[in-house]
Amino acid sequence: MYVILGGAHNGKRKYTEKLIEQLPGKELIVCEGYLPNMENINENERYIISNIEQIILPYLDEPEEKAARQIFEQMLQIAERAELFCVCTDTSRGVVPLEKEARQLRDTCGRLYQMLCNEAQTVIRVWYGIPQILKGDSHGQD
């Protein structure tokens, strides 16, 4: 599993697509704001999951840790069956929102991103188009 993270509009998607171009061919499936149906996933596929905030929204009635864990478990199942690239956006840049729902979304994202980064073989931060490898390397090797 790869995690590519950074601020909004900082070049994460462009970097991810460039990275994927360097890897051997698999069918690429992009999931913007949703998780794919588990029954359709196979090892000949490569998934980009982005707009994770949209995935979290239906879980905001749950406690943060529980919501993050449920989504993480689903993403882990995807990573066990296919190659997975998680494009994670830092939406708050450390600013705590005043609205309760916005705070919960930010906090749940943070908890989920911690889980994903811990599990990923490769974690890359992209800031204004410049990639910085935080864990592993850009080809998924440890």
OpenMM code with the backbone's topology and positions (N, CA, C; nanometers):
from openmm import Vec3, app, unit

residues = "MET TYR VAL ILE LEU GLY GLY ALA HIS ASN GLY LYS ARG LYS TYR THR GLU LYS LEU ILE GLU GLN LEU PRO GLY LYS GLU LEU ILE VAL CYS GLU GLY TYR LEU PRO ASN MET GLU ASN ILE ASN GLU ASN GLU ARG TYR ILE ILE SER ASN ILE GLU GLN ILE ILE LEU PRO TYR LEU ASP GLU PRO GLU GLU LYS ALA ALA ARG GLN ILE PHE GLU GLN MET LEU GLN ILE ALA GLU ARG ALA GLU LEU PHE CYS VAL CYS THR ASP THR SER ARG GLY VAL VAL PRO LEU GLU LYS GLU ALA ARG GLN LEU ARG ASP THR CYS GLY ARG LEU TYR GLN MET LEU CYS ASN GLU ALA GLN THR VAL ILE ARG VAL TRP TYR GLY ILE PRO GLN ILE LEU LYS GLY ASP SER HIS GLY GLN ASP".split()
positions = [
    Vec3(0.0848, -0.1182, 0.0000),
    Vec3(0.0000, 0.0000, 0.0000),
    Vec3(0.0891, 0.1241, 0.0000),
    Vec3(0.0485, 0.2199, -0.0807),
    Vec3(0.1131, 0.3498, -0.0868),
    Vec3(0.0198, 0.4528, -0.0240),
    Vec3(0.0762, 0.5461, 0.0501),
    Vec3(0.0008, 0.6613, 0.0986),
    Vec3(0.0729, 0.7848, 0.0466),
    Vec3(-0.0011, 0.8663, -0.0279),
    Vec3(0.0515, 0.9922, -0.0784),
    Vec3(-0.0299, 1.1012, -0.0113),
    Vec3(0.0370, 1.1866, 0.0656),
    Vec3(-0.0364, 1.2868, 0.1418),
    Vec3(0.0212, 1.4254, 0.1223),
    Vec3(-0.0621, 1.5235, 0.1540),
    Vec3(-0.0202, 1.6631, 0.1430),
    Vec3(-0.1422, 1.7532, 0.1416),
    Vec3(-0.1192, 1.8799, 0.1256),
    Vec3(-0.2262, 1.9778, 0.1251),
    Vec3(-0.3107, 1.9709, -0.0014),
    Vec3(-0.4247, 2.0370, 0.0037),
    Vec3(-0.5137, 2.0421, -0.1125),
    Vec3(-0.4424, 2.1116, -0.2287),
    Vec3(-0.4580, 2.0573, -0.3470),
    Vec3(-0.4024, 2.1160, -0.4699),
    Vec3(-0.2510, 2.1328, -0.4635),
    Vec3(-0.1841, 2.0334, -0.4050),
    Vec3(-0.0381, 2.0391, -0.3926),
    Vec3(0.0329, 1.9434, -0.4868),
    Vec3(-0.0400, 1.8744, -0.5753),
    Vec3(0.0228, 1.7872, -0.6740),
    Vec3(0.0239, 1.6398, -0.6385),
    Vec3(-0.0569, 1.6005, -0.5399),
    Vec3(-0.0593, 1.4596, -0.4989),
    Vec3(-0.1058, 1.3680, -0.6122),
    Vec3(-0.2146, 1.4050, -0.6790),
    Vec3(-0.2702, 1.3214, -0.7858),
    Vec3(-0.1726, 1.3114, -0.9027),
    Vec3(-0.1170, 1.4235, -0.9422),
    Vec3(-0.0217, 1.4241, -1.0535),
    Vec3(0.0990, 1.3359, -1.0208),
    Vec3(0.1502, 1.3466, -0.8974),
    Vec3(0.2633, 1.2648, -0.8565),
    Vec3(0.2259, 1.1164, -0.8570),
    Vec3(0.1064, 1.0839, -0.8070),
    Vec3(0.0611, 0.9449, -0.8018),
    Vec3(0.0519, 0.8872, -0.9424),
    Vec3(-0.0053, 0.9620, -1.0341),
    Vec3(-0.0172, 0.9147, -1.1724),
    Vec3(0.1204, 0.8941, -1.2357),
    Vec3(0.2138, 0.9845, -1.2084),
    Vec3(0.3504, 0.9701, -1.2596),
    Vec3(0.4176, 0.8457, -1.2005),
    Vec3(0.3973, 0.8229, -1.0725),
    Vec3(0.4526, 0.7054, -1.0053),
    Vec3(0.3969, 0.5768, -1.0663),
    Vec3(0.2680, 0.5738, -1.0908),
    Vec3(0.2034, 0.4549, -1.1465),
    Vec3(0.2531, 0.4269, -1.2882),
    Vec3(0.2825, 0.5300, -1.3647),
    Vec3(0.3350, 0.5115, -1.5002),
    Vec3(0.4646, 0.4316, -1.4992),
    Vec3(0.5413, 0.4376, -1.3903),
    Vec3(0.6695, 0.3683, -1.3798),
    Vec3(0.6534, 0.2213, -1.3408),
    Vec3(0.5341, 0.1803, -1.3018),
    Vec3(0.5106, 0.0444, -1.2531),
    Vec3(0.4557, -0.0441, -1.3644),
    Vec3(0.4810, -0.1759, -1.3548),
    Vec3(0.4283, -0.2674, -1.4570),
    Vec3(0.2763, -0.2574, -1.4687),
    Vec3(0.2271, -0.2833, -1.5890),
    Vec3(0.0863, -0.2634, -1.6205),
    Vec3(-0.0128, -0.3473, -1.5419),
    Vec3(-0.1091, -0.2823, -1.4863),
    Vec3(-0.2273, -0.3404, -1.4246),
    Vec3(-0.3407, -0.2458, -1.4585),
    Vec3(-0.4605, -0.2952, -1.4535),
    Vec3(-0.5750, -0.2081, -1.4784),
    Vec3(-0.5864, -0.1062, -1.3656),
    Vec3(-0.5968, 0.0206, -1.4011),
    Vec3(-0.6075, 0.1280, -1.3033),
    Vec3(-0.7528, 0.1651, -1.2826),
    Vec3(-0.7944, 0.1676, -1.1556),
    Vec3(-0.9301, 0.2063, -1.1191),
    Vec3(-0.9195, 0.3195, -1.0178),
    Vec3(-0.9847, 0.4313, -1.0482),
    Vec3(-0.9813, 0.5484, -0.9618),
    Vec3(-1.1152, 0.5597, -0.8897),
    Vec3(-1.1096, 0.5653, -0.7579),
    Vec3(-1.2295, 0.5773, -0.6739),
    Vec3(-1.2237, 0.7120, -0.6021),
    Vec3(-1.2996, 0.8074, -0.6507),
    Vec3(-1.3046, 0.9422, -0.5935),
    Vec3(-1.4174, 0.9500, -0.4915),
    Vec3(-1.3837, 0.9446, -0.3635),
    Vec3(-1.4842, 0.9633, -0.2598),
    Vec3(-1.5682, 0.8415, -0.2283),
    Vec3(-1.5250, 0.7248, -0.2708),
    Vec3(-1.5966, 0.6014, -0.2378),
    Vec3(-1.4988, 0.4844, -0.2384),
    Vec3(-1.5395, 0.3760, -0.1739),
    Vec3(-1.4610, 0.2536, -0.1743),
    Vec3(-1.5230, 0.1570, -0.2746),
    Vec3(-1.4403, 0.0824, -0.3465),
    Vec3(-1.4945, -0.0100, -0.4456),
    Vec3(-1.5650, -0.1288, -0.3804),
    Vec3(-1.6479, -0.1943, -0.4578),
    Vec3(-1.7163, -0.3158, -0.4134),
    Vec3(-1.6121, -0.4268, -0.3973),
    Vec3(-1.6031, -0.4848, -0.2795),
    Vec3(-1.5007, -0.5847, -0.2488),
    Vec3(-1.5080, -0.7072, -0.3405),
    Vec3(-1.6253, -0.7443, -0.3848),
    Vec3(-1.6406, -0.8645, -0.4667),
    Vec3(-1.5759, -0.8499, -0.6036),
    Vec3(-1.5542, -0.7275, -0.6500),
    Vec3(-1.5012, -0.7058, -0.7840),
    Vec3(-1.3501, -0.6859, -0.7886),
    Vec3(-1.2838, -0.6869, -0.6753),
    Vec3(-1.1405, -0.6558, -0.6691),
    Vec3(-1.0579, -0.7806, -0.6979),
    Vec3(-0.9532, -0.7631, -0.7819),
    Vec3(-0.8618, -0.8758, -0.8048),
    Vec3(-0.7186, -0.8258, -0.8165),
    Vec3(-0.6253, -0.9189, -0.8146),
    Vec3(-0.4825, -0.8865, -0.8083),
    Vec3(-0.4285, -0.8195, -0.9344),
    Vec3(-0.5019, -0.8212, -1.0434),
    Vec3(-0.4571, -0.7571, -1.1666),
    Vec3(-0.4981, -0.6112, -1.1740),
    Vec3(-0.5413, -0.5570, -1.0621),
    Vec3(-0.5894, -0.4195, -1.0593),
    Vec3(-0.5047, -0.3337, -0.9657),
    Vec3(-0.5083, -0.2068, -0.9932),
    Vec3(-0.4398, -0.1070, -0.9114),
    Vec3(-0.5437, 0.0017, -0.8828),
    Vec3(-0.5614, 0.0359, -0.7567),
    Vec3(-0.6634, 0.1321, -0.7160),
    Vec3(-0.6007, 0.2598, -0.6640),
    Vec3(-0.6580, 0.3728, -0.7061),
    Vec3(-0.6306, 0.5014, -0.6421),
    Vec3(-0.7590, 0.5378, -0.5682),
    Vec3(-0.7476, 0.5563, -0.4374),
    Vec3(-0.8620, 0.6020, -0.3582),
    Vec3(-0.8282, 0.7411, -0.3081),
    Vec3(-0.9122, 0.8358, -0.3448),
    Vec3(-0.8903, 0.9743, -0.3032),
    Vec3(-1.0214, 1.0351, -0.2578),
    Vec3(-1.0157, 1.1603, -0.2176),
    Vec3(-1.1320, 1.2297, -0.1629),
    Vec3(-1.1884, 1.1490, -0.0448),
    Vec3(-1.0990, 1.1100, 0.0424),
    Vec3(-1.1322, 1.0237, 0.1564),
    Vec3(-1.2289, 1.0925, 0.2521),
    Vec3(-1.2287, 1.2255, 0.2525),
    Vec3(-1.3224, 1.2976, 0.3387),
    Vec3(-1.4666, 1.2588, 0.3060),
    Vec3(-1.4961, 1.2384, 0.1778),
    Vec3(-1.6306, 1.1983, 0.1367),
    Vec3(-1.6657, 1.0588, 0.1866),
    Vec3(-1.5660, 0.9720, 0.1951),
    Vec3(-1.5873, 0.8367, 0.2467),
    Vec3(-1.6223, 0.8425, 0.3944),
    Vec3(-1.5623, 0.9368, 0.4663),
    Vec3(-1.5810, 0.9485, 0.6111),
    Vec3(-1.7166, 1.0104, 0.6471),
    Vec3(-1.7682, 1.0994, 0.5659),
    Vec3(-1.8907, 1.1742, 0.6004),
    Vec3(-2.0049, 1.0877, 0.6538),
    Vec3(-2.0379, 0.9741, 0.5935),
    Vec3(-2.1488, 0.8938, 0.6466),
    Vec3(-2.1218, 0.8337, 0.7853),
    Vec3(-1.9962, 0.8380, 0.8301),
    Vec3(-1.9571, 0.7793, 0.9585),
    Vec3(-1.9505, 0.8812, 1.0718),
    Vec3(-1.9894, 1.0042, 1.0476),
    Vec3(-1.9697, 1.1092, 1.1483),
    Vec3(-2.0565, 1.0912, 1.2727),
    Vec3(-2.1561, 1.0035, 1.2676),
    Vec3(-2.2341, 0.9746, 1.3880),
    Vec3(-2.1615, 0.8773, 1.4801),
    Vec3(-2.0571, 0.8129, 1.4281),
    Vec3(-1.9783, 0.7160, 1.5054),
    Vec3(-1.8653, 0.7882, 1.5799),
    Vec3(-1.8153, 0.7306, 1.6892),
    Vec3(-1.6941, 0.7862, 1.7516),
    Vec3(-1.5781, 0.7825, 1.6508),
    Vec3(-1.4903, 0.8806, 1.6598),
    Vec3(-1.3812, 0.8962, 1.5626),
    Vec3(-1.3005, 0.7687, 1.5418),
    Vec3(-1.2558, 0.7097, 1.6519),
    Vec3(-1.1710, 0.5903, 1.6433),
    Vec3(-1.2451, 0.4754, 1.5757),
    Vec3(-1.3716, 0.4574, 1.6108),
    Vec3(-1.4515, 0.3495, 1.5518),
    Vec3(-1.4725, 0.3719, 1.4027),
    Vec3(-1.5048, 0.4936, 1.3642),
    Vec3(-1.5256, 0.5262, 1.2230),
    Vec3(-1.3967, 0.5040, 1.1433),
    Vec3(-1.2862, 0.5551, 1.1956),
    Vec3(-1.1581, 0.5391, 1.1274),
    Vec3(-1.1223, 0.3918, 1.1141),
    Vec3(-1.1452, 0.3142, 1.2174),
    Vec3(-1.1129, 0.1709, 1.2159),
    Vec3(-1.1972, 0.0967, 1.1113),
    Vec3(-1.3254, 0.1288, 1.1029),
    Vec3(-1.4131, 0.0618, 1.0055),
    Vec3(-1.3664, 0.0889, 0.8625),
    Vec3(-1.3350, 0.2127, 0.8323),
    Vec3(-1.2893, 0.2473, 0.6974),
    Vec3(-1.1521, 0.1859, 0.6713),
    Vec3(-1.0644, 0.1916, 0.7706),
    Vec3(-0.9306, 0.1332, 0.7566),
    Vec3(-0.9395, -0.0152, 0.7247),
    Vec3(-1.0249, -0.0875, 0.7953),
    Vec3(-1.0395, -0.2321, 0.7715),
    Vec3(-1.0830, -0.2599, 0.6278),
    Vec3(-1.1731, -0.1782, 0.5759),
    Vec3(-1.2166, -0.1952, 0.4368),
    Vec3(-1.1010, -0.1677, 0.3400),
    Vec3(-1.0237, -0.0646, 0.3679),
    Vec3(-0.9117, -0.0308, 0.2808),
    Vec3(-0.8027, -0.1369, 0.2884),
    Vec3(-0.7840, -0.1929, 0.4046),
    Vec3(-0.6874, -0.3008, 0.4221),
    Vec3(-0.7272, -0.4232, 0.3401),
    Vec3(-0.8556, -0.4538, 0.3361),
    Vec3(-0.9040, -0.5657, 0.2538),
    Vec3(-0.8756, -0.5416, 0.1063),
    Vec3(-0.8902, -0.4189, 0.0624),
    Vec3(-0.8589, -0.3849, -0.0767),
    Vec3(-0.7106, -0.4080, -0.1018),
    Vec3(-0.6255, -0.3596, -0.0101),
    Vec3(-0.4805, -0.3719, -0.0249),
    Vec3(-0.4351, -0.5173, -0.0234),
    Vec3(-0.5105, -0.6041, 0.0417),
    Vec3(-0.4755, -0.7464, 0.0437),
    Vec3(-0.5053, -0.8134, -0.0900),
    Vec3(-0.5952, -0.7566, -0.1683),
    Vec3(-0.6363, -0.8169, -0.2965),
    Vec3(-0.5758, -0.7489, -0.4178),
    Vec3(-0.5411, -0.6218, -0.4065),
    Vec3(-0.4926, -0.5443, -0.5208),
    Vec3(-0.3938, -0.4397, -0.4719),
    Vec3(-0.3268, -0.3755, -0.5660),
    Vec3(-0.2346, -0.2688, -0.5303),
    Vec3(-0.3158, -0.1425, -0.4995),
    Vec3(-0.2825, -0.0764, -0.3885),
    Vec3(-0.3636, 0.0359, -0.3415),
    Vec3(-0.2780, 0.1599, -0.3211),
    Vec3(-0.3270, 0.2722, -0.3754),
    Vec3(-0.2675, 0.4035, -0.3576),
    Vec3(-0.3720, 0.4908, -0.2897),
    Vec3(-0.3446, 0.5353, -0.1685),
    Vec3(-0.4360, 0.6214, -0.0934),
    Vec3(-0.3839, 0.7647, -0.1037),
    Vec3(-0.4644, 0.8518, -0.1626),
    Vec3(-0.4275, 0.9926, -0.1762),
    Vec3(-0.5002, 1.0682, -0.0657),
    Vec3(-0.4241, 1.1130, 0.0340),
    Vec3(-0.4801, 1.1706, 0.1560),
    Vec3(-0.4524, 1.3212, 0.1614),
    Vec3(-0.5576, 1.3983, 0.1780),
    Vec3(-0.5453, 1.5440, 0.1810),
    Vec3(-0.5501, 1.5961, 0.3239),
    Vec3(-0.4494, 1.6761, 0.3586),
    Vec3(-0.4510, 1.7482, 0.4860),
    Vec3(-0.5434, 1.8678, 0.4657),
    Vec3(-0.6634, 1.8564, 0.5182),
    Vec3(-0.7648, 1.9583, 0.4918),
    Vec3(-0.7583, 2.0773, 0.5862),
    Vec3(-0.6977, 2.0609, 0.7033),
    Vec3(-0.7049, 2.1696, 0.8018),
    Vec3(-0.5723, 2.2396, 0.8270),
    Vec3(-0.4622, 2.1778, 0.7849),
    Vec3(-0.3283, 2.2341, 0.8067),
    Vec3(-0.3065, 2.2729, 0.9527),
    Vec3(-0.3610, 2.1913, 1.0434),
    Vec3(-0.3398, 2.2133, 1.1853),
    Vec3(-0.4382, 2.3067, 1.2527),
    Vec3(-0.5264, 2.3670, 1.1760),
    Vec3(-0.6250, 2.4590, 1.2321),
    Vec3(-0.7448, 2.3781, 1.2819),
    Vec3(-0.7853, 2.4016, 1.4054),
    Vec3(-0.9000, 2.3311, 1.4624),
    Vec3(-1.0277, 2.4060, 1.4232),
    Vec3(-1.1169, 2.3400, 1.3464),
    Vec3(-1.2408, 2.4060, 1.3054),
    Vec3(-1.3327, 2.4346, 1.4242),
    Vec3(-1.4115, 2.5385, 1.4135),
    Vec3(-1.5060, 2.5738, 1.5197),
    Vec3(-1.6276, 2.4817, 1.5210),
    Vec3(-1.6749, 2.4401, 1.4045),
    Vec3(-1.7944, 2.3568, 1.3951),
    Vec3(-1.7622, 2.2139, 1.4382),
    Vec3(-1.8522, 2.1565, 1.5167),
    Vec3(-1.8319, 2.0219, 1.5697),
    Vec3(-1.8135, 1.9191, 1.4582),
    Vec3(-1.8990, 1.9241, 1.3554),
    Vec3(-1.8905, 1.8258, 1.2470),
    Vec3(-1.7581, 1.8384, 1.1711),
    Vec3(-1.7135, 1.9603, 1.1475),
    Vec3(-1.5862, 1.9822, 1.0777),
    Vec3(-1.4689, 1.9320, 1.1617),
    Vec3(-1.4760, 1.9510, 1.2942),
    Vec3(-1.3713, 1.8994, 1.3837),
    Vec3(-1.3694, 1.7476, 1.3805),
    Vec3(-1.4883, 1.6872, 1.3843),
    Vec3(-1.4954, 1.5411, 1.3842),
    Vec3(-1.4419, 1.4845, 1.2521),
    Vec3(-1.4740, 1.5495, 1.1413),
    Vec3(-1.4225, 1.5061, 1.0117),
    Vec3(-1.2702, 1.5150, 1.0102),
    Vec3(-1.2165, 1.6277, 1.0569),
    Vec3(-1.0713, 1.6461, 1.0618),
    Vec3(-1.0054, 1.5412, 1.1507),
    Vec3(-1.0627, 1.5184, 1.2683),
    Vec3(-1.0043, 1.4233, 1.3628),
    Vec3(-1.0133, 1.2798, 1.3123),
    Vec3(-1.1254, 1.2447, 1.2499),
    Vec3(-1.1408, 1.1095, 1.1961),
    Vec3(-1.0437, 1.0882, 1.0810),
    Vec3(-1.0284, 1.1895, 0.9952),
    Vec3(-0.9285, 1.1812, 0.8878),
    Vec3(-0.7898, 1.1576, 0.9478),
    Vec3(-0.7555, 1.2333, 1.0485),
    Vec3(-0.6245, 1.2186, 1.1110),
    Vec3(-0.6018, 1.0797, 1.1669),
    Vec3(-0.7021, 1.0249, 1.2331),
    Vec3(-0.6887, 0.8889, 1.2881),
    Vec3(-0.6753, 0.7851, 1.1767),
    Vec3(-0.7566, 0.7999, 1.0719),
    Vec3(-0.7494, 0.7070, 0.9590),
    Vec3(-0.6141, 0.7183, 0.8897),
    Vec3(-0.5669, 0.8397, 0.8680),
    Vec3(-0.4386, 0.8582, 0.8011),
    Vec3(-0.3240, 0.7973, 0.8831),
    Vec3(-0.3317, 0.8063, 1.0151),
    Vec3(-0.2293, 0.7423, 1.0994),
    Vec3(-0.2279, 0.5914, 1.0767),
    Vec3(-0.3466, 0.5317, 1.0739),
    Vec3(-0.3563, 0.3869, 1.0522),
    Vec3(-0.3007, 0.3489, 0.9153),
    Vec3(-0.3383, 0.4252, 0.8136),
    Vec3(-0.2914, 0.3964, 0.6781),
    Vec3(-0.1400, 0.4109, 0.6682),
    Vec3(-0.0855, 0.5174, 0.7243),
    Vec3(0.0593, 0.5393, 0.7187),
    Vec3(0.1354, 0.4308, 0.7937),
    Vec3(0.0815, 0.3858, 0.9043),
    Vec3(0.1454, 0.2794, 0.9807),
    Vec3(0.1505, 0.1497, 0.9004),
    Vec3(0.0451, 0.1204, 0.8268),
    Vec3(0.0346, -0.0048, 0.7510),
    Vec3(0.1079, 0.0013, 0.6170),
    Vec3(0.1173, 0.1177, 0.5568),
    Vec3(0.1730, 0.1328, 0.4222),
    Vec3(0.3202, 0.0955, 0.4165),
    Vec3(0.3595, 0.0380, 0.3017),
    Vec3(0.5024, 0.0144, 0.2781),
    Vec3(0.5709, 0.1450, 0.2410),
    Vec3(0.4965, 0.2329, 0.1737),
    Vec3(0.5539, 0.3573, 0.1243),
    Vec3(0.4617, 0.4742, 0.1595),
    Vec3(0.5193, 0.5784, 0.2190),
    Vec3(0.4461, 0.7004, 0.2506),
    Vec3(0.5248, 0.8170, 0.1913),
    Vec3(0.4558, 0.8966, 0.1087),
    Vec3(0.5193, 1.0082, 0.0402),
    Vec3(0.4367, 1.1342, 0.0650),
    Vec3(0.5029, 1.2391, 0.1112),
    Vec3(0.4362, 1.3687, 0.1266),
    Vec3(0.4695, 1.4519, 0.0027),
    Vec3(0.3662, 1.5091, -0.0579),
    Vec3(0.3855, 1.5974, -0.1730),
    Vec3(0.3430, 1.7367, -0.1302),
    Vec3(0.4370, 1.8271, -0.1363),
    Vec3(0.4095, 1.9647, -0.0964),
    Vec3(0.4484, 2.0552, -0.2125),
    Vec3(0.3506, 2.1224, -0.2698),
    Vec3(0.3713, 2.2107, -0.3839),
    Vec3(0.4480, 2.1410, -0.4960),
    Vec3(0.4094, 2.0153, -0.5218),
    Vec3(0.4661, 1.9386, -0.6319),
    Vec3(0.5970, 1.8684, -0.6022),
    Vec3(0.6513, 1.8881, -0.4836),
    Vec3(0.7795, 1.8275, -0.4482),
    Vec3(0.7542, 1.7069, -0.3575),
    Vec3(0.7909, 1.5850, -0.4031),
    Vec3(0.7695, 1.4665, -0.3196),
    Vec3(0.8811, 1.4485, -0.2164),
    Vec3(0.8409, 1.4025, -0.0986),
    Vec3(0.9371, 1.3695, 0.0064),
    Vec3(0.8988, 1.2317, 0.0586),
    Vec3(0.9887, 1.1361, 0.0450),
    Vec3(0.9616, 1.0003, 0.0912),
    Vec3(0.9791, 0.9967, 0.2427),
    Vec3(0.8706, 0.9607, 0.3121),
    Vec3(0.8735, 0.9537, 0.4579),
    Vec3(0.8956, 0.8112, 0.5076),
    Vec3(0.8566, 0.7133, 0.4239),
    Vec3(0.8671, 0.5723, 0.4636),
    Vec3(0.8804, 0.4900, 0.3365),
    Vec3(0.9719, 0.3915, 0.3371),
    Vec3(0.9920, 0.3080, 0.2196),
    Vec3(1.0594, 0.3869, 0.1098),
    Vec3(1.0266, 0.3518, -0.0156),
    Vec3(1.0749, 0.4319, -0.1287),
    Vec3(0.9653, 0.4423, -0.2329),
    Vec3(0.9904, 0.5161, -0.3359),
    Vec3(0.8846, 0.5466, -0.4335),
    Vec3(0.8415, 0.4257, -0.5152),
    Vec3(0.9098, 0.3130, -0.5005),
    Vec3(0.8689, 0.1920, -0.5721),
    Vec3(0.8158, 0.0854, -0.4767),
    Vec3(0.7865, 0.1218, -0.3531),
    Vec3(0.7243, 0.0296, -0.2585),
    Vec3(0.8200, -0.0655, -0.1915),
    Vec3(0.9502, -0.0479, -0.2068),
    Vec3(1.0487, -0.1340, -0.1431),
    Vec3(1.0796, -0.0821, -0.0033),
    Vec3(1.0968, -0.1694, 0.0918),
    Vec3(1.1370, -0.1264, 0.2260),
    Vec3(1.2871, -0.1249, 0.2404),
] * unit.nanometer
topology = app.Topology()
chain = topology.addChain("A")
for resn in residues:
    res = topology.addResidue(resn, chain)
    for name in ("N", "CA", "C"):
        topology.addAtom(name, app.Element.getBySymbol(name[0]), res)
